[in-house]
């Protein structure tokens, strides 16, 4: 089974492509939608910052 990682800047159609591939029967994972798959973490000690990109209104 081949696996592909599609990347690009905002607005280039990655999610649209994933939706179309899913319609055609391919298994896809969109990190913008999957809860807790992608998040931001604060690297400075003593400060807590965890934002799930799927649920945040960051976009």
C-alpha positions in Angstrom: 0.0 0.0 0.0 1.4 3.4 -1.0 1.2 6.3 1.5 1.5 10.0 0.7 1.9 13.0 2.9 0.5 16.1 1.2 1.7 19.5 2.6 1.5 23.1 1.5 0.6 26.6 2.7 -2.9 27.7 3.7 -5.4 27.9 0.9 -3.7 25.5 -1.6 -6.5 22.9 -1.5 -5.1 20.1 0.7 -8.4 19.6 2.5 -10.3 19.7 -0.7 -8.1 17.1 -2.2 -8.5 14.9 0.9 -12.3 15.2 0.6 -12.2 14.2 -3.1 -9.9 11.3 -2.5 -12.2 10.1 0.4 -15.2 10.3 -2.0 -13.3 8.0 -4.4 -12.7 5.4 -1.7 -9.2 6.3 -0.4 -8.4 6.4 3.3 -7.5 10.0 4.3 -6.5 11.8 7.5 -6.8 15.6 7.6 -4.9 16.9 10.6 -7.0 20.1 10.6 -10.1 17.9 11.4 -8.7 15.1 13.5 -9.0 16.0 17.2 -5.7 16.1 19.1 -3.6 14.9 16.1 -2.0 18.3 15.7 -1.5 20.9 18.5 0.6 23.8 19.6 2.7 23.4 22.8 4.5 26.1 24.7 8.3 25.2 24.9 8.9 27.7 27.8 8.8 26.1 31.2 6.2 27.2 33.6 3.7 28.3 30.9 1.1 25.9 29.7 -0.4 26.3 26.2 -2.0 23.5 24.4 -4.3 24.3 21.5 -6.0 21.6 19.4 -6.0 22.9 15.9 -9.1 20.9 15.0 -11.3 22.5 17.6 -9.8 26.0 17.8 -11.0 28.9 15.8 -7.4 29.7 15.0 -8.0 29.2 11.3 
